[in-house]
Amino acid sequence: MKIGLTTLLPAVCLTLTSLAQADPFAAADISAGKKLLETNCIACHASSFGGDGSAIYTREDHIVKTAKGLIQQIRNCNTNLGLQWFDTDELNVAAYLNKNYYHLQ
């Protein structure tokens, strides 16, 4: 049986759309990310933004707009503060922040 392009194309498009909307942090450990954030980030964020520091994530002019941008921002902090986190640590923190603040696709 031959399958034509008009039959196959909708299925391919549906598959690609599903993959594009998949959770970018599905492999991460959210609880480990929370622990890293609480240990290494909250004090600085609180001193800069007041309260518990979460205003850094909820302010109107926040610079994070994509999952890739969130990882990059975490990587910048990791590098600038000399935290020496592994990529998986950065991913875990990103997953925690995404779940609780950003809700990025």
C-alpha distances in whole Angstrom, upper triangle without the diagonal:
4,7,10,13,14,12,13,17,18,17,19,22,22,22,24,27,27,28,30,32,32,36,37,40,38,39,42,45,47,50,51,50,53,55,55,55,58,60,60,59,61,64,64,62,64,67,65,64,66,65,63,61,58,59,58,54,55,57,56,56,54,52,49,46,43,42,42,46,47,46,48,51,51,51,54,56,55,56,59,60,60,58,56,53,50,47,46,49,48,45,47,49,47,45,48,49,46,46,49,50,47,44,42,38
4,6,10,12,10,11,14,16,15,16,19,20,21,22,25,26,26,29,31,31,35,36,38,37,38,41,45,46,49,50,49,52,54,54,54,57,59,58,58,59,63,62,60,63,65,63,62,64,64,61,60,56,57,56,52,53,55,54,53,52,50,47,44,41,40,40,43,45,44,46,49,49,49,52,54,53,54,57,59,58,57,55,52,49,45,45,48,47,44,46,48,45,44,47,48,44,45,48,48,45,42,40,36
4,7,8,6,7,10,12,12,13,16,17,17,19,21,22,23,25,27,28,31,32,35,34,35,39,42,43,46,47,46,49,51,51,51,54,56,55,54,56,60,59,56,59,62,60,59,61,60,58,56,53,54,52,49,49,51,50,50,48,46,43,40,37,36,37,40,41,41,43,46,46,46,49,51,50,51,54,56,55,54,52,49,46,42,42,45,44,41,43,45,42,40,44,44,41,41,45,45,42,39,36,33
4,5,5,6,9,11,12,12,15,16,17,19,21,22,23,25,27,28,32,33,36,34,36,39,43,44,47,48,47,49,52,51,51,55,56,55,54,56,60,58,56,59,61,59,58,60,60,58,56,53,53,52,48,49,50,49,48,47,45,42,39,36,36,36,39,41,41,42,45,46,46,48,51,50,51,54,56,55,54,52,49,46,43,42,46,44,41,43,45,42,41,44,44,41,41,45,44,41,38,36,32
4,5,5,6,9,10,10,12,14,15,16,18,20,21,22,24,26,29,30,33,32,34,37,41,42,45,46,44,47,50,49,49,52,54,53,51,53,57,55,53,56,58,56,55,57,57,55,53,50,50,48,45,46,47,45,45,44,41,39,36,33,33,33,36,38,38,39,42,43,43,45,47,47,48,51,53,52,51,49,47,44,40,40,43,41,38,41,42,39,38,41,42,38,39,42,42,38,36,33,29
4,6,6,7,10,10,11,13,15,16,17,19,21,22,24,25,29,30,34,33,35,38,41,42,45,46,45,47,50,49,49,52,54,53,52,53,57,55,53,56,58,56,54,57,57,54,53,49,49,48,45,45,46,44,44,43,41,39,35,33,33,34,36,38,38,40,42,43,44,46,48,48,49,52,53,53,52,51,48,45,41,41,44,42,39,41,43,40,38,41,41,38,38,41,41,38,35,32,29
4,6,7,8,10,11,12,14,15,17,18,20,21,23,24,28,29,32,31,33,36,39,40,44,45,44,46,49,48,48,51,53,52,51,53,56,55,53,55,58,56,54,57,56,54,52,49,49,48,44,45,47,45,45,43,42,39,36,33,33,34,37,38,38,40,42,43,43,46,48,48,49,52,53,53,52,50,47,44,41,40,43,41,38,40,42,39,37,40,41,37,37,41,40,37,34,32,28
4,6,5,6,9,10,11,13,15,16,17,19,20,22,25,26,30,28,30,33,37,38,41,42,41,43,46,45,45,48,50,49,48,50,53,52,50,53,55,53,52,54,54,52,50,46,47,46,42,43,44,43,43,41,39,36,33,31,30,31,34,35,35,37,39,40,40,43,45,45,46,48,50,50,48,47,44,41,37,37,40,38,35,37,39,36,34,38,38,34,35,38,38,35,32,30,26
4,5,5,6,9,10,11,12,14,15,16,19,20,24,25,28,27,29,32,36,36,40,41,39,42,45,44,44,47,49,48,46,48,51,50,48,51,53,51,49,52,52,49,47,44,45,43,40,40,42,40,40,38,36,34,31,28,28,28,31,33,33,34,37,38,38,40,43,43,44,46,48,48,47,45,42,40,36,36,38,37,34,36,37,34,33,36,36,33,33,37,36,33,30,27,24
4,5,5,6,9,10,11,12,14,15,17,19,22,24,27,26,28,31,34,35,38,39,38,40,43,43,42,45,47,47,45,46,50,49,46,49,52,50,48,50,50,48,46,42,43,42,38,38,40,38,38,37,35,33,29,27,27,28,31,32,32,34,36,37,38,40,42,42,44,46,48,48,46,45,42,39,36,35,38,36,33,35,36,33,31,34,34,31,31,34,34,31,28,26,22
4,5,5,6,9,10,11,12,14,16,17,21,22,25,24,26,29,32,33,36,37,36,38,41,41,41,44,46,45,44,45,49,48,46,48,51,49,47,50,49,47,45,42,42,41,38,38,40,39,39,37,35,32,29,27,26,27,30,31,31,33,36,36,37,39,41,41,42,45,46,46,45,43,40,37,34,33,36,34,31,33,35,31,30,33,33,30,30,33,33,30,27,25,21
4,5,5,6,9,10,11,12,14,16,19,20,23,22,24,27,31,32,35,36,34,37,40,39,39,42,44,43,42,44,47,46,44,47,49,47,46,48,48,45,43,40,41,39,36,37,39,37,37,35,33,30,27,24,24,24,28,29,29,30,33,34,34,36,39,38,40,42,44,44,42,41,38,35,31,31,34,32,29,31,33,30,28,32,32,28,29,32,32,29,26,24,20
4,5,5,6,9,10,10,12,14,18,19,22,22,24,27,30,31,34,35,34,36,39,38,38,41,43,42,40,42,45,44,42,45,47,45,43,46,46,43,41,38,39,37,34,34,36,34,34,32,31,28,25,22,22,23,26,27,27,29,31,32,33,35,37,37,39,41,42,43,41,40,37,35,31,31,33,31,28,30,32,28,27,30,30,26,27,30,30,27,24,21,18
4,6,5,6,9,10,11,12,16,18,21,20,23,25,28,29,32,33,32,34,37,37,36,39,41,41,39,41,44,43,41,43,46,44,42,45,44,42,40,37,37,36,33,33,35,34,34,32,31,28,24,22,21,23,26,27,27,29,31,32,33,35,37,37,39,41,42,43,41,40,37,34,31,30,32,30,27,29,30,27,25,28,29,25,25,28,28,25,22,20,16
4,5,5,6,9,10,11,14,16,19,18,20,23,26,27,30,31,30,32,35,35,34,38,39,39,38,39,43,42,40,42,45,43,42,44,43,41,39,36,37,35,32,33,35,34,34,32,30,27,24,21,20,21,24,25,25,27,30,30,31,33,35,35,36,39,40,40,38,37,34,31,28,27,30,28,25,26,28,25,24,27,27,24,24,28,28,25,22,19,16
4,5,5,6,9,10,14,14,18,17,19,22,25,26,30,30,29,31,34,33,33,36,38,37,36,37,41,40,38,40,43,41,40,42,42,39,37,34,35,33,30,31,33,32,31,29,27,24,21,18,18,18,21,23,23,24,27,28,28,31,33,32,34,36,38,38,36,35,32,30,26,25,28,26,23,25,27,24,22,26,26,22,23,27,26,23,20,18,14
4,5,5,6,9,12,14,17,17,19,22,25,25,29,30,28,30,33,33,32,35,37,36,35,36,40,38,36,39,41,39,38,40,40,37,35,32,33,31,28,28,30,29,29,27,26,23,19,17,16,18,21,22,22,24,26,27,28,30,32,32,34,36,37,38,36,35,32,30,26,26,28,26,23,25,26,23,21,24,24,20,21,24,24,21,18,15,12
4,5,5,6,10,12,15,14,17,19,22,23,26,27,26,28,31,31,30,33,35,35,33,35,38,38,35,38,41,39,37,39,39,36,34,31,32,31,27,28,30,29,30,27,26,23,20,17,16,18,21,21,22,24,26,26,27,30,31,31,33,36,37,37,35,34,31,29,25,24,26,25,21,23,24,21,19,22,23,19,19,23,23,20,17,15,11
4,5,5,9,10,13,12,14,17,20,21,25,25,24,26,29,29,28,31,33,33,31,33,37,36,34,36,39,37,36,38,38,35,33,30,31,30,26,27,30,29,29,26,25,21,19,16,14,15,19,19,19,21,24,24,25,27,29,29,30,33,34,34,32,31,28,26,22,21,24,22,18,20,22,19,17,21,21,18,19,22,22,19,16,14,10
4,6,9,9,12,13,15,17,21,21,25,25,23,26,29,28,27,30,32,31,30,32,35,34,32,34,37,35,34,36,36,33,31,28,29,27,24,25,27,26,26,23,22,18,16,12,12,13,16,17,17,19,21,22,23,25,27,27,29,31,32,33,31,30,27,25,21,21,23,21,18,20,21,18,17,20,20,16,18,21,20,17,15,12,8
4,7,8,11,11,15,16,19,19,23,24,22,24,27,27,26,29,31,30,29,30,33,33,30,33,35,34,32,34,33,31,29,26,27,26,22,23,25,24,25,22,21,18,15,12,11,14,16,16,17,20,21,22,23,26,27,27,29,31,32,33,31,31,27,26,22,21,23,21,18,19,20,17,15,18,18,14,15,18,18,15,12,9,6
4,6,9,8,11,13,16,16,20,21,20,22,25,24,24,27,29,29,27,29,32,32,29,32,35,33,32,34,33,30,29,26,27,26,22,23,26,26,26,23,22,18,16,13,11,14,16,16,16,19,21,21,22,25,26,26,28,30,31,31,29,28,25,23,20,18,20,19,15,16,18,15,13,16,17,13,14,17,18,15,12,10,7
4,5,5,9,10,13,13,16,17,16,18,21,21,20,23,25,25,24,25,29,28,26,29,32,30,29,31,30,27,25,22,24,23,19,21,23,24,24,21,20,16,15,12,9,12,15,13,14,17,18,18,19,22,23,23,25,27,28,28,26,26,22,20,17,16,17,16,12,13,14,12,9,12,13,10,10,14,15,12,10,8,6
4,6,8,9,12,13,16,17,15,17,20,19,19,22,24,23,22,24,27,26,25,27,30,29,28,30,29,26,24,22,23,21,18,20,23,23,23,20,18,14,13,10,7,9,12,11,10,14,15,15,16,19,20,20,22,24,25,25,23,22,19,17,14,13,15,13,9,11,13,10,8,12,12,10,11,14,15,12,10,8,7
4,6,5,9,9,13,13,11,14,16,16,16,19,21,20,19,21,25,24,23,25,28,27,26,28,27,24,23,20,22,20,17,20,22,23,23,20,19,15,15,12,8,10,13,11,10,14,15,14,15,18,19,18,21,23,23,23,21,20,17,15,12,10,12,10,7,8,10,7,5,9,10,8,9,13,14,12,11,10,9
4,6,8,9,13,14,13,15,18,18,18,21,23,23,22,24,27,27,26,28,31,30,29,31,30,26,25,23,25,24,20,22,25,26,27,23,23,19,18,15,12,14,17,15,14,17,19,17,18,22,22,21,24,26,26,26,23,23,19,17,14,12,14,13,10,10,12,11,8,11,13,11,11,14,16,15,13,12,11
4,7,9,12,12,12,15,17,17,18,21,22,22,22,24,27,27,26,29,31,31,30,32,31,27,26,24,27,25,22,25,27,29,29,25,24,20,20,17,14,15,18,16,14,17,19,17,18,21,22,20,23,25,25,25,22,20,17,14,12,9,12,12,8,9,12,11,9,12,14,13,13,16,18,17,16,15,14
4,6,9,9,8,11,13,13,14,17,18,18,18,20,24,24,23,25,28,28,27,28,27,24,23,21,24,22,19,22,25,27,27,23,22,19,19,17,13,14,17,14,12,16,17,14,15,19,19,17,20,23,22,22,19,18,14,12,10,7,9,9,6,5,8,8,6,9,11,11,11,14,16,15,15,14,14
4,6,5,6,9,10,11,12,15,16,17,17,19,22,23,22,24,27,27,26,27,26,22,22,20,23,22,20,22,25,28,28,24,24,21,22,19,16,17,19,16,14,18,18,15,17,20,19,18,21,23,22,22,18,18,14,13,12,9,9,10,8,5,8,10,7,8,12,12,11,14,16,17,16,17,17
4,5,5,6,9,10,10,12,14,15,15,16,20,21,19,21,24,24,23,24,23,19,19,17,20,19,17,19,22,25,25,22,22,19,20,18,15,17,18,15,14,18,17,15,17,20,18,17,21,23,21,22,18,19,15,15,14,11,10,11,9,6,7,8,6,5,9,9,8,10,13,14,13,15,16
4,5,5,6,9,10,11,12,14,15,15,19,20,19,20,24,24,24,24,22,18,18,17,21,20,18,20,24,26,27,24,24,21,23,21,18,20,21,17,17,20,20,16,19,21,19,18,22,24,22,22,18,19,16,16,16,13,11,13,12,8,9,11,9,7,11,13,11,12,15,17,17,18,20
4,5,5,6,9,10,11,12,13,15,18,19,19,20,23,24,24,24,23,19,19,18,21,20,19,22,25,27,28,24,24,21,23,21,18,20,20,17,16,19,18,15,16,19,17,16,19,21,19,19,15,15,12,12,13,10,8,10,10,6,7,11,10,8,12,14,13,14,16,18,18,19,21
4,5,5,6,9,10,10,11,12,16,17,16,18,21,21,21,21,20,17,16,15,18,17,15,18,21,24,24,20,20,17,19,18,15,17,17,13,12,15,15,11,13,16,14,13,17,18,17,17,14,14,11,12,12,9,7,8,8,4,4,7,7,6,8,11,11,11,13,14,15,16,18
4,5,5,6,9,10,10,10,14,15,14,16,19,19,19,19,17,14,14,13,16,16,14,17,20,23,23,20,21,18,20,20,17,19,19,15,15,18,16,13,16,18,15,15,19,20,18,19,15,17,14,15,15,13,10,11,11,8,6,9,9,6,8,11,11,10,12,14,16,17,20
4,5,5,6,9,10,10,13,15,15,16,19,20,20,20,18,15,15,15,18,18,17,20,23,26,26,23,23,21,24,23,20,21,21,18,17,19,18,14,17,19,16,15,18,19,17,17,14,15,13,15,16,13,10,12,13,9,8,12,12,9,12,15,14,14,16,18,19,21,23
4,6,5,6,8,10,12,13,14,15,18,19,19,20,19,15,14,15,18,17,16,19,22,25,25,21,21,19,22,21,19,19,19,15,14,16,15,11,13,15,12,11,15,16,13,14,10,12,9,12,13,11,8,9,11,8,7,11,12,10,11,14,15,15,16,18,19,20,22
4,5,5,5,6,10,11,10,12,15,15,15,16,15,12,11,11,14,13,13,16,18,21,21,18,18,17,19,19,17,18,17,14,13,15,13,10,13,14,11,11,15,15,13,14,11,14,11,14,14,13,10,10,12,9,6,10,11,9,9,12,13,12,13,15,17,18,21
4,6,6,5,8,10,10,11,14,15,15,15,14,10,10,11,15,14,14,17,19,23,23,20,21,20,22,23,21,22,21,17,17,19,17,14,16,17,14,14,18,17,15,16,13,16,14,17,18,17,13,13,15,12,10,13,14,11,11,15,15,14,15,17,19,21,24
4,6,7,8,10,12,13,14,16,17,17,16,13,13,14,17,16,17,20,22,25,25,22,23,22,25,25,22,23,22,19,18,20,17,14,16,17,14,13,16,16,13,14,11,14,12,16,17,16,13,14,16,13,11,15,16,14,14,18,18,17,18,20,23,24,26
4,6,7,8,10,12,13,14,15,16,16,13,12,14,16,15,16,19,20,24,23,20,20,19,23,23,21,21,20,17,16,17,14,11,13,14,10,9,13,12,9,11,8,11,11,14,16,15,12,12,15,13,11,14,16,14,14,17,19,17,18,19,22,23,26
4,6,6,6,9,10,11,12,13,13,10,9,10,13,11,12,15,17,20,19,16,17,16,20,20,19,19,18,14,15,15,12,10,12,12,9,10,13,12,10,12,10,14,13,16,17,17,13,12,15,13,10,12,15,13,12,15,17,15,15,17,20,21,24
4,6,5,6,8,10,10,10,10,7,6,8,11,10,12,14,16,19,19,17,18,18,21,22,21,22,20,17,17,18,15,13,16,16,12,14,17,15,13,16,14,17,16,19,20,19,16,15,17,16,12,14,16,13,12,16,17,14,14,17,20,21,25
4,6,5,6,9,10,10,10,8,7,11,13,12,14,17,18,21,21,19,20,20,24,25,24,25,22,19,20,20,17,15,18,17,13,15,17,15,13,16,14,18,18,21,22,22,18,18,20,19,15,18,20,17,16,20,21,18,18,20,23,25,28
4,5,5,6,9,9,11,10,8,11,12,10,13,16,16,19,19,16,18,18,22,23,22,23,20,18,18,18,15,13,16,14,11,13,15,13,10,14,13,17,17,20,21,22,18,17,20,19,15,17,20,18,16,19,21,19,18,20,23,24,27
4,5,5,6,7,9,8,4,7,8,7,10,12,12,16,15,13,15,15,19,20,20,21,18,16,17,17,13,13,16,14,11,14,16,14,13,16,15,19,18,21,21,22,18,17,19,18,14,16,18,16,13,17,18,16,14,16,20,21,25
4,5,5,5,6,5,4,7,8,9,12,13,13,17,17,16,18,18,22,24,23,24,22,19,21,21,17,16,19,18,15,17,20,18,16,19,18,22,21,24,25,25,21,20,22,21,17,18,20,18,16,19,20,17,16,18,22,23,27
4,6,6,8,9,7,11,11,11,14,16,15,19,18,17,19,20,24,26,26,26,23,21,22,22,18,18,20,18,15,18,20,17,15,19,18,22,22,26,26,27,23,22,24,23,20,21,23,21,19,22,23,20,19,21,25,26,30
4,6,9,10,7,10,9,8,12,14,13,16,15,14,16,17,21,23,23,24,21,19,21,20,16,16,19,17,14,17,19,16,15,19,19,22,22,25,26,26,23,21,24,23,19,20,23,20,18,21,23,20,18,20,23,24,28
4,7,8,6,8,6,6,10,11,10,13,13,12,15,16,19,22,23,24,20,18,21,20,17,17,20,18,16,19,21,18,18,21,21,24,24,27,26,27,24,22,24,23,19,19,22,19,16,19,21,18,16,17,21,22,26
4,6,6,8,8,9,12,13,12,16,16,16,18,20,23,25,25,27,24,21,23,24,20,20,23,21,18,21,23,21,20,23,22,26,25,28,29,29,25,24,25,24,20,21,23,20,18,21,22,18,17,19,23,25,28
4,5,8,8,10,13,13,13,17,18,17,20,21,23,25,26,27,25,22,24,25,21,20,24,23,20,22,25,23,21,25,23,27,26,29,29,28,25,24,25,23,20,21,22,19,17,20,20,17,16,19,22,24,28
4,6,8,10,11,12,13,17,18,17,19,19,22,24,23,25,23,20,21,23,19,18,21,21,18,20,23,21,19,22,21,24,23,25,26,25,21,21,22,20,17,18,19,16,14,17,17,14,14,17,20,22,26
4,5,6,8,10,11,15,15,13,16,16,19,21,21,22,20,17,19,19,16,15,18,18,15,17,20,18,17,20,19,22,21,23,23,23,20,18,20,19,15,16,18,15,12,16,17,13,12,15,18,20,24
4,5,6,7,9,12,14,12,14,14,16,18,18,20,18,15,17,18,15,14,18,18,15,18,21,20,19,22,20,23,21,23,23,22,19,18,19,17,14,14,15,12,10,13,13,10,9,11,15,17,21
4,5,5,6,9,11,9,13,13,16,18,19,21,18,15,18,19,15,16,19,19,16,19,22,20,20,23,22,25,23,26,25,25,22,20,21,20,16,16,18,15,12,14,16,12,10,12,16,17,21
4,6,6,9,9,7,10,10,13,16,16,18,15,13,15,15,12,13,16,15,13,16,18,17,17,20,19,22,21,23,22,22,20,17,19,18,15,14,16,14,11,13,15,13,10,11,15,16,20
4,6,9,9,7,9,8,11,13,14,15,13,10,13,14,11,12,16,15,14,17,19,19,19,21,20,22,20,22,21,21,19,16,16,16,13,12,13,12,8,10,12,9,6,7,11,13,16
4,6,9,7,10,10,12,14,16,18,15,13,17,18,15,16,19,19,18,20,23,22,22,25,24,26,24,26,24,24,22,20,20,19,16,15,16,14,11,12,13,10,7,8,12,13,17
4,6,6,9,11,12,16,17,19,16,15,18,18,15,17,20,19,18,21,23,22,22,26,25,27,26,28,26,26,24,22,22,22,19,17,19,18,14,15,16,14,11,11,15,16,19
4,6,9,11,11,15,17,19,16,16,19,19,16,19,22,20,20,23,25,24,25,28,27,30,28,30,28,28,27,24,24,24,21,19,21,20,16,16,18,16,12,12,15,16,19
4,6,9,10,14,17,18,14,14,18,17,14,17,20,18,18,22,23,21,23,26,26,28,27,28,26,27,26,22,23,24,21,19,21,20,17,17,19,18,14,13,16,16,19
4,6,8,11,13,14,11,11,14,14,11,13,16,15,15,18,20,19,20,23,23,25,23,25,23,24,22,19,19,20,17,15,17,17,13,13,16,15,11,10,14,13,17
4,6,9,12,12,8,9,12,11,9,12,14,13,14,17,18,17,19,22,22,23,22,23,21,22,21,17,18,20,17,14,17,17,14,14,17,17,13,11,14,13,16
4,6,8,9,5,6,9,9,7,10,13,12,13,16,17,17,19,21,21,22,20,21,18,19,18,15,15,16,14,11,13,14,11,10,14,14,11,8,11,9,12
4,7,8,6,7,11,11,11,13,15,15,17,19,20,21,23,25,24,25,23,23,20,21,20,17,16,18,16,13,14,16,13,11,14,15,12,8,10,8,10
4,5,5,6,9,10,10,12,14,15,17,18,20,21,23,24,23,23,21,21,17,18,18,15,14,16,15,11,12,15,12,10,13,15,12,9,9,6,8
4,5,5,6,9,10,11,12,14,16,17,18,20,21,22,21,21,18,17,14,15,15,12,10,12,12,8,9,12,10,8,11,14,12,9,9,6,7
4,5,5,6,9,10,10,12,15,15,16,18,20,21,20,19,17,16,13,14,15,11,10,14,13,10,12,14,13,11,15,17,15,12,13,10,10
4,5,5,6,9,10,10,12,14,15,16,18,20,19,19,17,17,14,16,16,12,12,15,13,10,13,15,12,11,15,16,14,11,13,10,12
4,5,5,6,9,10,11,12,14,15,17,18,17,18,15,15,13,14,13,9,9,11,10,6,9,11,9,8,12,13,11,9,11,9,11
4,6,5,6,9,10,10,12,14,15,16,15,15,12,12,9,11,10,7,7,10,9,6,9,12,10,10,14,15,14,12,13,11,13
4,5,5,6,9,10,10,12,14,15,15,15,13,13,11,13,13,9,10,13,12,10,13,15,13,13,17,18,16,14,16,14,15
4,5,5,6,9,10,11,12,14,14,15,13,14,13,15,13,10,11,13,11,9,13,14,11,12,16,16,14,13,16,14,16
4,5,5,6,9,10,11,12,11,12,10,11,10,12,10,6,9,10,8,7,11,12,10,12,15,15,14,13,16,15,17
4,5,5,6,8,10,10,10,10,9,10,8,11,10,7,9,12,10,10,13,15,14,15,18,19,18,17,19,17,19
4,5,5,6,8,10,10,11,11,13,12,15,13,10,13,15,13,12,16,17,15,17,20,20,19,18,20,19,21
4,5,5,6,8,8,10,10,13,13,15,12,10,13,14,11,12,16,16,14,16,19,19,18,17,20,20,22
4,6,5,6,5,7,6,9,10,12,10,8,12,13,11,12,15,16,15,17,20,20,19,19,22,21,23
4,6,5,7,7,9,11,12,14,13,11,14,16,14,15,19,19,18,20,23,23,22,22,24,23,25
4,6,8,10,12,14,15,18,15,14,17,18,16,17,20,20,19,21,24,24,23,22,25,24,27
4,5,8,10,14,15,17,14,13,17,17,15,17,20,20,18,21,24,23,22,23,26,25,28
4,6,8,12,14,16,13,13,17,17,16,18,21,21,20,23,25,25,25,25,27,27,29
4,6,9,12,13,10,10,14,14,13,15,18,18,18,20,22,22,22,23,25,25,27
4,7,10,11,9,10,13,14,14,16,18,19,19,21,23,24,24,24,26,25,27
4,7,8,6,7,10,10,10,12,15,15,16,18,20,21,21,21,23,22,24
4,5,5,7,9,10,11,13,14,16,17,18,20,22,22,22,23,22,23
4,5,5,6,9,10,10,12,14,15,16,18,20,21,20,20,19,19
4,5,5,6,9,10,10,12,14,15,16,18,20,19,19,18,19
4,5,5,6,9,10,11,12,14,15,17,18,18,19,18,20
4,5,5,6,9,10,11,12,14,16,16,15,17,16,17
4,5,5,6,9,10,10,12,14,15,14,14,13,14
4,5,5,6,9,10,11,13,14,14,14,14,16
4,5,5,6,8,10,11,12,12,13,14,16
4,5,5,6,8,10,10,9,11,10,12
4,6,5,6,9,10,10,9,10,11
4,5,5,6,8,9,10,12,14
4,5,5,6,6,8,10,13
4,6,5,5,5,6,9
4,6,7,6,8,11
4,7,7,10,13
4,6,9,12
4,5,9
4,7
4
